[in-house]
Amino acid sequence: MGLLSIALNPPGGIPGQPQPTKTTMLRLFRSSTLFFCLLLILLPGLATGQRVYLDITAPEVRKINFAIPWFAGQPGQNNLGQELADTLGRALAFHGIIAIVNPEKYRGNHNADWGGLGADYTILGQYSKSGDKLNLEIRLFDVAGKEVILGKSFSGPQSEDDRMLYKYCDAVIENLTGQPGVADSRIAFVSSDRNVKEVFLTDILGKKVRQITRHQHLTVSPRFVPGGNLLSYTSYHSGNQNLYITDLRQDKVTRALSRRKGLNLAPAWSADGKTMILTLSTDGNPDLYLLDNKGEIIEQLTHRAGINVSPALSADGRYLVFVSDRSGKPQLYLMDMRSRKTNRLTFEGSENAEPSWSPNGELIVYSSLRDGVYQIFIMNPLKNDMPRQLTFDPSHHEAPNWSPDGNQVIFAKRDGNTTHLYGILQNGSFQRRLFRLPGSQSYPQWSR
């Protein structure tokens, strides 16, 4: 997770173009004597085509500089070429490891002195249109090696132009890190206006926002079902806190999953989407239950030991982390799903809540109340390592959730009287507000 991959023969090259050289690799390390020494030590392995990985989540890593001139295309449509380049640049920069060289320095010029501008890579794109159909040709150039290392073609309706660019962005990130990017993923969240809270869906740049619920009431806790095509959430519009699920591929295809009296809240879905763990208060006390994907109860997991909420399953389904106030204040607890043995995880902070398990199952991110402010912390629940604080500014940071690649965390942050969505890298750098949308946004969830 979060590794920089360097290969003598990276995939995606264009036939007839020269292959990557050791010059390419040396360029990646030229900003650090330590990295240069590491390269010399590992050159024998590189010479045989063996991939070498560097941890890009370390605190001190120089961003890779990209230049992306406007896409070349049909005369009189420079705006489209500029928009395509801008979207691709923003998607790449979103990952936190890439910096975009100021486009004002080269604008639509495909023949600039890229090395003189400080670019490590440049992306040259061209487009053509036929009616509503858009064709894209995009190539990634290594500036030092003077070679094409990733070329792809896309074709489809112009309304899908962002998806094409996001897919290319994810391929570029994979070429650099060995792991696909997250540009083509989606983020669900709750947006509030006055006393109404509805669930929305957006791409990573907030360019295409789609409203999912129209209950004109209070809706909370959206949760993607694995696969990303179904979204569950809890709504109060019928007078009870019921659980619903919507098929995102078909508008208005929604059904109730659990309408038991009392709480039906925030399910943790299994990796195959066949079961979920849900908070129910059907017997008066909020407890965790294992249900199938039709909403039928399989087993009660907690038994009146305080209020039990916010379940999160490890990727392999072996462990469950949840929040309980059985010790007096909300704290995190870990349940072994084989033995059902439960242990308390957190002891620091007056309250600990809203855990989310990383995609690889190693880490938990959660919010912790410290000195009257909710901050984001990360811990390994299966080791005795001390939790690591991720945020420090004096604002409430709540409802953290992992990116699909495990390199970023999104959360809701209090900005004065409103709440907005922010992102931060796992190493604590690159904290920024994600979207500029009206109202307040909360309960972010990233598709996987």
C-alpha positions as semicolon CSV with decimal commas, in nm:
position;residue;x (nm);y (nm);z (nm)
1;M;0,000;0,000;0,000
2;G;0,132;0,344;-0,093
3;L;0,443;0,227;-0,277
4;L;0,637;0,374;-0,568
5;S;0,715;0,111;-0,830
6;I;1,007;0,144;-1,071
7;A;1,059;-0,103;-1,352
8;L;1,301;-0,125;-1,642
9;N;1,017;-0,243;-1,862
10;P;0,697;-0,082;-1,733
11;P;0,371;-0,190;-1,898
12;G;0,174;0,027;-2,134
13;G;0,452;0,138;-2,371
14;I;0,370;0,222;-2,731
15;P;0,518;-0,013;-2,996
16;G;0,819;0,133;-3,173
17;Q;0,911;0,360;-2,884
18;P;1,236;0,310;-2,691
19;Q;1,218;0,124;-2,363
20;P;1,274;0,291;-2,024
21;T;1,637;0,332;-1,921
22;K;1,825;0,363;-1,595
23;T;1,831;0,738;-1,661
24;T;1,458;0,735;-1,596
25;M;1,506;0,572;-1,260
26;L;1,789;0,804;-1,156
27;R;1,566;1,103;-1,229
28;L;1,311;0,978;-0,979
29;F;1,573;0,981;-0,705
30;R;1,773;1,289;-0,792
31;S;1,619;1,496;-0,510
32;S;1,754;1,275;-0,232
33;T;2,107;1,148;-0,168
34;L;1,963;0,875;0,051
35;F;1,734;0,752;-0,226
36;F;2,024;0,771;-0,475
37;C;2,234;0,547;-0,251
38;L;1,944;0,306;-0,219
39;L;1,918;0,290;-0,596
40;L;2,287;0,203;-0,631
41;I;2,247;-0,078;-0,382
42;L;1,949;-0,219;-0,571
43;L;2,076;-0,175;-0,928
44;P;2,155;-0,547;-0,975
45;G;1,791;-0,628;-0,906
46;L;1,672;-0,349;-1,135
47;A;1,890;-0,473;-1,417
48;T;1,700;-0,801;-1,416
49;G;1,362;-0,624;-1,437
50;Q;1,281;-0,678;-1,070
51;R;1,040;-0,415;-0,936
52;V;1,160;-0,199;-0,648
53;Y;0,911;-0,027;-0,422
54;L;0,947;0,290;-0,217
55;D;0,702;0,394;0,052
56;I;0,537;0,713;-0,072
57;T;0,341;0,748;0,253
58;A;0,661;0,854;0,433
59;P;0,645;1,214;0,565
60;E;0,928;1,344;0,343
61;V;0,861;1,259;-0,021
62;R;0,909;1,502;-0,309
63;K;0,603;1,523;-0,529
64;I;0,643;1,417;-0,891
65;N;0,605;1,712;-1,129
66;F;0,368;1,674;-1,425
67;A;0,307;1,912;-1,713
68;I;-0,026;1,870;-1,895
69;P;-0,076;2,107;-2,189
70;W;-0,419;2,156;-2,339
71;F;-0,537;1,862;-2,544
72;A;-0,494;1,917;-2,917
73;G;-0,813;1,894;-3,117
74;Q;-1,042;2,057;-3,364
75;P;-0,993;2,427;-3,449
76;G;-1,219;2,661;-3,259
77;Q;-1,265;2,424;-2,964
78;N;-0,967;2,519;-2,748
79;N;-1,193;2,541;-2,445
80;L;-1,261;2,168;-2,459
81;G;-0,890;2,087;-2,485
82;Q;-0,821;2,312;-2,188
83;E;-1,101;2,155;-1,983
84;L;-0,976;1,803;-2,056
85;A;-0,623;1,890;-1,947
86;D;-0,747;2,068;-1,635
87;T;-0,966;1,776;-1,525
88;L;-0,687;1,524;-1,575
89;G;-0,443;1,744;-1,384
90;R;-0,682;1,787;-1,092
91;A;-0,749;1,412;-1,077
92;L;-0,377;1,335;-1,067
93;A;-0,307;1,602;-0,803
94;F;-0,593;1,461;-0,593
95;H;-0,373;1,162;-0,509
96;G;-0,127;1,379;-0,320
97;I;0,192;1,251;-0,484
98;I;0,180;1,466;-0,800
99;A;0,226;1,841;-0,849
100;I;0,109;2,007;-1,170
101;V;0,352;2,255;-1,327
102;N;0,170;2,587;-1,372
103;P;-0,025;2,549;-1,701
104;E;0,019;2,920;-1,773
105;K;0,382;2,840;-1,856
106;Y;0,293;2,620;-2,155
107;R;-0,085;2,642;-2,215
108;G;-0,152;2,452;-2,539
109;N;0,213;2,409;-2,640
110;H;0,304;2,041;-2,693
111;N;0,669;2,118;-2,766
112;A;0,785;2,315;-2,462
113;D;1,115;2,261;-2,282
114;W;0,965;2,026;-2,024
115;G;1,291;1,969;-1,841
116;G;1,351;2,342;-1,818
117;L;1,004;2,383;-1,668
118;G;1,091;2,128;-1,397
119;A;0,860;1,854;-1,523
120;D;0,941;1,489;-1,453
121;Y;0,661;1,375;-1,682
122;T;0,434;1,533;-1,937
123;I;0,101;1,407;-2,065
124;L;0,013;1,489;-2,425
125;G;-0,346;1,437;-2,528
126;Q;-0,551;1,491;-2,840
127;Y;-0,921;1,459;-2,907
128;S;-1,165;1,441;-3,193
129;K;-1,542;1,467;-3,202
130;S;-1,805;1,314;-3,424
131;G;-2,151;1,425;-3,319
132;D;-2,182;1,333;-2,952
133;K;-1,893;1,087;-2,972
134;L;-1,558;1,184;-2,822
135;N;-1,228;1,012;-2,901
136;L;-0,921;1,060;-2,681
137;E;-0,558;0,965;-2,740
138;I;-0,339;1,018;-2,434
139;R;0,032;0,950;-2,386
140;L;0,255;0,977;-2,080
141;F;0,613;1,086;-2,153
142;D;0,915;1,047;-1,929
143;V;1,099;1,377;-1,973
144;A;1,449;1,259;-1,873
145;G;1,427;0,933;-2,065
146;K;1,254;1,095;-2,365
147;E;1,022;0,801;-2,398
148;V;0,651;0,714;-2,398
149;I;0,568;0,490;-2,105
150;L;0,187;0,479;-2,112
151;G;-0,043;0,532;-2,408
152;K;-0,419;0,470;-2,415
153;S;-0,719;0,543;-2,637
154;F;-1,076;0,608;-2,525
155;S;-1,400;0,650;-2,714
156;G;-1,754;0,719;-2,596
157;P;-2,025;0,981;-2,546
158;Q;-1,888;1,324;-2,459
159;S;-2,090;1,308;-2,137
160;E;-1,844;1,037;-2,028
161;D;-1,533;1,251;-2,083
162;D;-1,455;1,270;-1,711
163;R;-1,477;0,890;-1,675
164;M;-1,229;0,844;-1,959
165;L;-0,986;1,086;-1,798
166;Y;-1,032;0,927;-1,455
167;K;-0,955;0,584;-1,598
168;Y;-0,637;0,717;-1,757
169;C;-0,544;0,890;-1,432
170;D;-0,582;0,562;-1,240
171;A;-0,361;0,387;-1,496
172;V;-0,091;0,654;-1,452
173;I;-0,103;0,620;-1,073
174;E;-0,072;0,243;-1,106
175;N;0,227;0,288;-1,337
176;L;0,396;0,502;-1,071
177;T;0,293;0,319;-0,755
178;G;0,201;-0,036;-0,851
179;Q;-0,154;0,028;-0,730
180;P;-0,450;0,173;-0,926
181;G;-0,558;0,526;-0,845
182;V;-0,893;0,627;-0,697
183;A;-1,007;0,877;-0,960
184;D;-1,279;0,650;-1,096
185;S;-1,429;0,588;-0,752
186;R;-1,729;0,765;-0,598
187;I;-1,805;0,931;-0,266
188;A;-2,144;0,922;-0,094
189;F;-2,235;1,180;0,169
190;V;-2,522;1,348;0,346
191;S;-2,596;1,710;0,258
192;S;-2,813;1,918;0,486
193;D;-3,017;2,228;0,413
194;R;-3,210;2,359;0,715
195;N;-3,380;2,055;0,875
196;V;-3,359;1,829;0,569
197;K;-3,073;1,583;0,516
198;E;-3,048;1,384;0,193
199;V;-2,790;1,140;0,052
200;F;-2,584;1,248;-0,249
201;L;-2,322;1,085;-0,469
202;T;-2,026;1,252;-0,640
203;D;-1,708;1,188;-0,834
204;I;-1,380;1,269;-0,657
205;L;-1,367;1,625;-0,792
206;G;-1,727;1,712;-0,713
207;K;-1,800;1,785;-1,079
208;K;-2,102;1,559;-1,112
209;V;-2,316;1,551;-0,799
210;R;-2,622;1,327;-0,797
211;Q;-2,901;1,331;-0,540
212;I;-2,996;0,979;-0,428
213;T;-3,272;1,034;-0,172
214;R;-3,563;1,278;-0,184
215;H;-3,732;1,200;0,147
216;Q;-3,750;1,564;0,261
217;H;-3,655;1,442;0,606
218;L;-3,354;1,321;0,805
219;T;-3,133;1,065;0,625
220;V;-2,802;0,942;0,768
221;S;-2,519;0,689;0,745
222;P;-2,487;0,592;0,378
223;R;-2,297;0,266;0,328
224;F;-2,185;0,117;-0,005
225;V;-2,251;-0,252;-0,056
226;P;-1,928;-0,411;-0,191
227;G;-1,921;-0,369;-0,568
228;G;-2,036;-0,008;-0,547
229;N;-2,370;-0,051;-0,727
230;L;-2,590;-0,057;-0,418
231;L;-2,609;0,203;-0,141
232;S;-2,777;0,152;0,196
233;Y;-2,878;0,432;0,432
234;T;-3,107;0,505;0,726
235;S;-3,405;0,739;0,689
236;Y;-3,657;0,879;0,938
237;H;-3,915;0,981;0,678
238;S;-4,170;0,714;0,777
239;G;-4,154;0,808;1,146
240;N;-3,912;0,528;1,238
241;Q;-3,537;0,498;1,177
242;N;-3,556;0,242;0,893
243;L;-3,283;0,096;0,673
244;Y;-3,319;0,123;0,294
245;I;-3,110;0,022;-0,005
246;T;-3,098;0,184;-0,350
247;D;-2,967;0,041;-0,677
248;L;-2,745;0,318;-0,812
249;R;-2,768;0,180;-1,166
250;Q;-3,141;0,241;-1,179
251;D;-3,303;0,558;-1,054
252;K;-3,577;0,520;-0,795
253;V;-3,518;0,146;-0,741
254;T;-3,526;0,145;-0,361
255;R;-3,645;-0,111;-0,109
256;A;-3,660;-0,137;0,269
257;L;-3,406;-0,374;0,426
258;S;-3,510;-0,344;0,790
259;R;-3,813;-0,168;0,935
260;R;-3,802;-0,305;1,286
261;K;-3,926;-0,077;1,562
262;G;-3,650;0,150;1,690
263;L;-3,300;0,177;1,544
264;N;-3,202;0,020;1,210
265;L;-2,867;0,188;1,174
266;A;-2,536;0,192;0,981
267;P;-2,465;-0,161;0,856
268;A;-2,117;-0,305;0,811
269;W;-2,130;-0,516;0,495
270;S;-1,933;-0,836;0,446
271;A;-1,686;-0,842;0,155
272;D;-1,922;-1,054;-0,058
273;G;-2,227;-0,840;0,024
274;K;-2,421;-1,143;0,148
275;T;-2,441;-1,042;0,514
276;M;-2,431;-0,726;0,724
277;I;-2,392;-0,629;1,086
278;L;-2,653;-0,377;1,194
279;T;-2,751;-0,188;1,509
280;L;-3,108;-0,277;1,610
281;S;-3,300;-0,173;1,920
282;T;-3,597;-0,396;1,863
283;D;-3,577;-0,527;2,222
284;G;-3,515;-0,180;2,368
285;N;-3,133;-0,179;2,383
286;P;-2,915;-0,087;2,083
287;D;-2,727;-0,409;2,004
288;L;-2,539;-0,551;1,706
289;Y;-2,703;-0,820;1,494
290;L;-2,582;-1,030;1,201
291;L;-2,835;-1,023;0,915
292;D;-2,846;-1,156;0,561
293;N;-2,876;-0,921;0,265
294;K;-3,253;-0,966;0,268
295;G;-3,271;-0,819;0,617
296;E;-3,336;-1,145;0,806
297;I;-3,166;-1,183;1,145
298;I;-2,907;-1,460;1,166
299;E;-2,759;-1,394;1,511
300;Q;-2,746;-1,138;1,790
301;L;-2,381;-1,044;1,854
302;T;-2,402;-0,816;2,161
303;H;-2,639;-0,859;2,452
304;R;-2,745;-0,546;2,642
305;A;-2,388;-0,450;2,735
306;G;-2,437;-0,076;2,686
307;I;-2,519;0,099;2,358
308;N;-2,344;-0,076;2,065
309;V;-2,313;0,107;1,733
310;S;-2,084;0,187;1,436
311;P;-1,974;-0,166;1,336
312;A;-1,689;-0,208;1,087
313;L;-1,562;-0,540;0,951
314;S;-1,204;-0,623;0,855
315;A;-1,151;-0,704;0,488
316;D;-1,132;-1,078;0,557
317;G;-1,436;-1,069;0,787
318;R;-1,233;-1,212;1,076
319;Y;-1,267;-0,912;1,309
320;L;-1,534;-0,661;1,397
321;V;-1,462;-0,323;1,553
322;F;-1,751;-0,127;1,704
323;V;-1,836;0,146;1,953
324;S;-1,985;0,075;2,295
325;D;-2,038;0,279;2,611
326;R;-2,036;-0,032;2,832
327;S;-1,738;0,114;3,022
328;G;-1,915;0,447;3,077
329;K;-1,803;0,647;2,770
330;P;-1,799;0,553;2,399
331;Q;-1,488;0,343;2,327
332;L;-1,376;0,105;2,053
333;Y;-1,408;-0,270;2,103
334;L;-1,278;-0,558;1,893
335;M;-1,471;-0,882;1,842
336;D;-1,318;-1,199;1,699
337;M;-1,592;-1,320;1,464
338;R;-1,485;-1,684;1,510
339;S;-1,488;-1,700;1,889
340;R;-1,708;-1,392;1,954
341;K;-1,450;-1,289;2,216
342;T;-1,453;-0,912;2,268
343;N;-1,176;-0,682;2,396
344;R;-1,158;-0,309;2,455
345;L;-0,923;-0,131;2,211
346;T;-0,907;0,236;2,315
347;F;-0,815;0,383;2,651
348;E;-0,693;0,731;2,557
349;G;-0,938;1,012;2,486
350;S;-1,265;1,077;2,666
351;E;-1,463;0,938;2,369
352;N;-1,363;0,726;2,069
353;A;-1,606;0,664;1,787
354;E;-1,678;0,606;1,415
355;P;-1,415;0,344;1,325
356;S;-1,338;0,253;0,965
357;W;-1,121;-0,041;0,864
358;S;-0,857;0,004;0,592
359;P;-0,899;-0,199;0,272
360;N;-0,603;-0,424;0,356
361;G;-0,740;-0,493;0,704
362;E;-0,436;-0,368;0,894
363;L;-0,545;-0,027;1,022
364;I;-0,844;0,142;1,181
365;V;-0,911;0,514;1,150
366;Y;-1,144;0,672;1,404
367;S;-1,240;0,999;1,573
368;S;-1,122;1,067;1,928
369;L;-1,230;1,345;2,162
370;R;-0,915;1,514;2,294
371;D;-0,927;1,837;2,497
372;G;-1,282;1,901;2,379
373;V;-1,204;1,856;2,006
374;Y;-1,260;1,550;1,788
375;Q;-0,938;1,456;1,609
376;I;-0,861;1,173;1,365
377;F;-0,641;0,885;1,483
378;I;-0,506;0,569;1,320
379;M;-0,422;0,244;1,498
380;N;-0,342;-0,119;1,426
381;P;-0,603;-0,309;1,630
382;L;-0,407;-0,635;1,631
383;K;-0,082;-0,486;1,765
384;N;0,012;-0,295;2,075
385;D;0,135;0,007;1,879
386;M;0,032;0,347;2,010
387;P;-0,243;0,519;1,807
388;R;-0,112;0,786;1,569
389;Q;-0,280;1,127;1,553
390;L;-0,359;1,241;1,200
391;T;-0,520;1,584;1,250
392;F;-0,425;1,862;1,490
393;D;-0,610;2,183;1,402
394;P;-0,875;2,309;1,651
395;S;-1,183;2,197;1,456
396;H;-1,400;1,891;1,502
397;H;-1,298;1,606;1,264
398;E;-1,561;1,333;1,241
399;A;-1,679;1,024;1,048
400;P;-1,343;0,924;0,890
401;N;-1,345;0,676;0,603
402;W;-1,069;0,516;0,392
403;S;-1,003;0,559;0,022
404;P;-1,017;0,238;-0,185
405;D;-0,636;0,222;-0,201
406;G;-0,592;0,289;0,171
407;N;-0,367;0,590;0,111
408;Q;-0,617;0,862;0,204
409;V;-0,883;0,935;0,464
410;I;-1,189;1,152;0,412
411;F;-1,383;1,305;0,699
412;A;-1,631;1,576;0,795
413;K;-1,475;1,891;0,941
414;R;-1,653;2,171;1,122
415;D;-1,602;2,506;0,948
416;G;-1,771;2,762;1,171
417;N;-2,142;2,680;1,168
418;T;-2,118;2,438;0,874
419;T;-1,951;2,104;0,810
420;H;-1,761;2,017;0,492
421;L;-1,575;1,717;0,355
422;Y;-1,196;1,707;0,375
423;G;-0,929;1,463;0,269
424;I;-0,584;1,386;0,409
425;L;-0,308;1,141;0,322
426;Q;-0,237;0,856;0,561
427;N;0,096;1,020;0,652
428;G;-0,087;1,331;0,776
429;S;-0,001;1,558;0,482
430;F;-0,212;1,719;0,210
431;Q;-0,519;1,806;0,416
432;R;-0,763;2,000;0,197
433;R;-1,133;2,065;0,148
434;L;-1,265;1,838;-0,126
435;F;-1,572;2,015;-0,264
436;R;-1,732;2,358;-0,272
437;L;-2,099;2,268;-0,233
438;P;-2,383;2,461;-0,069
439;G;-2,500;2,369;0,281
440;S;-2,325;2,125;0,511
441;Q;-2,186;1,783;0,418
442;S;-2,130;1,491;0,654
443;Y;-2,109;1,109;0,680
444;P;-1,870;1,057;0,385
445;Q;-1,830;0,705;0,247
446;W;-1,590;0,603;-0,031
447;S;-1,684;0,330;-0,278
448;R;-1,446;0,035;-0,319
